[in-house]
Amino acid sequence: MKRFSSVGAVLVLIAMLGGCAGSTGSTVPSTSVTQSTHGTPATQKASVTGWIVKPGSKHTTDVGGGGPLLGLVFELLLGDAQPVIGNMNVAQINLGIDAVNVVYQGQVTSIATYSSPYVVNVMANGGDPSSMGVGQVYQGNYDHIQLVVDTASSNVVDASGNTYPIQFQVGQASQSTIGAGARTVTTGTSSTVTMTVGGNFTYGGNPEAAAFTDFNALESLAQNSAGQIISQPTLYAVGTDNAGEVQGQVLNASGQPVQNAVVAAMYTAASGVNRVSNTTNTDANGNFDLHAINAGSYQLVIYNNYTTASGQTITASGADASVGASFQGPSLTVPAGQITQVGTLND
C-alpha cells in the first residue's frame, strides 16, 4: 500500500535550522509575505521541493546554507488517490492556491501569496504526496491554518477531458453522518474562498515545528443531480510531533475486499462529545490509510452507507448485507510518529 494513499491533500510546515537562500526543484509563482506582530516571516525565499515529511520527522539542515535562524518553512505537499465523486472517473482535481496563512489569536500572517493562482492537480502523483510550492520562514505561535483558494482556477476533470468548476459552499453546515467538516470554517465570495481549520499546534509547551493539514477530498467534493461539482471544504490539521497514522483492510465474510467503505477515527473530547478525527474510504482492494490524526485513543467505525460533508451518499461495494449500515472496528491507541496497523476488519 502506498504511503499517504488515502483521499486527501497534505499541507506541510517544515522545520528548518539555518537561513535559506536559493531554491531547488520546480519553479513556483512569485511569493510575498505580510508582517505580523506575533510571528516573523523571513525576507528570503526558501525551497525544499521534493522533501517528503513523515510524522515525527525533523530536518536539521537547510538547502542553501546561511546563518542560523530557527523557524518554519511552509511547503505545500498534495496527493490524492482517486476519490468517490458521483459516477465520475476522476482524472484531475485542480486547486488554485492564492495564499497560505497561519493564525494566532485571530491575527493572520501570510506565509505564501501568489501573484497569480498557483494551480495544483492534487491527483498528479497517484496518491503519493509531492512538493508543489514553498512559502517563507516563520517564527511564532499559531492556532489555525488557512488555505485561500481562487475559485475560477479550481476544477475537477474527468477521464474524457470534461472540466467541471468547483462550486465552493460558504457558510453552510456539514451534512456528514458524523459531523466531518463541522470544524472547518469557509468564508469568501464567488471568486475567492478562505478555509480555516484549528488544531493543537504545540508540543512540550512550544509551537510545533511542522504541521500536516489534510484537505479531505472524500468529504469535500460531491456531484449534485445537475452534474455540478460542489464543495463543503473539510480540513484536518495536526502538528507532526504528535501525528499518527492508521492502516488496515476491510474484507467481507468470504475474504473479498469491500470497496468504498468509509472508515472514521472517532474520539471523545474533553467535553464528553464524540468527534471525528479524520475519515477515508477503502480502495478496490479494501485497503485504507487514515493520516493527519493526533496521537491518542480512538474507536474505528466502518460505514457501509455514509453521507459526506458535501452531501454525497456513499455505499460500500462487497459488504455483507447482514452487517448493516455500519459496524465498530477496534479501539486502539495511536502513538506519535508511527503507522498503526490494525490488520483485517471483517465487514
Buried (B, 14 or more C-beta within 10 A) or exposed (E): BBBBBBBBBBBBBBBBBBBBBEBBBEEBBEBEBEEBEBBBBBEBBBBBBEBBBBBBBEBEEBBBEBEEBEBBBBBBBBBBBBBBBBEBEBBBBBBBBBBBBBBBEEEBBBBBBBEEBBBBBBBBBEBBBBBBBBBBBBBBBBBBBBBBBBBEBBBBBBEEEEEBEBEBBBEBEBBBBBBBBBBBBBEBEEEBBBBBBBBEBBBEEEBBBBBBBBBBBBBBBBBEEEEEBBBBBBBBBBBBBBBBBBBBBBBBEEEBBBBBBBBBBBBEEEEEEEBBBBBBBBBEBBBBBBBBBBBBEBBBBBBBBBBBBBBBEBBBBBBBEEBEEBBEBEEBEBBBBBBBEBEEBBB
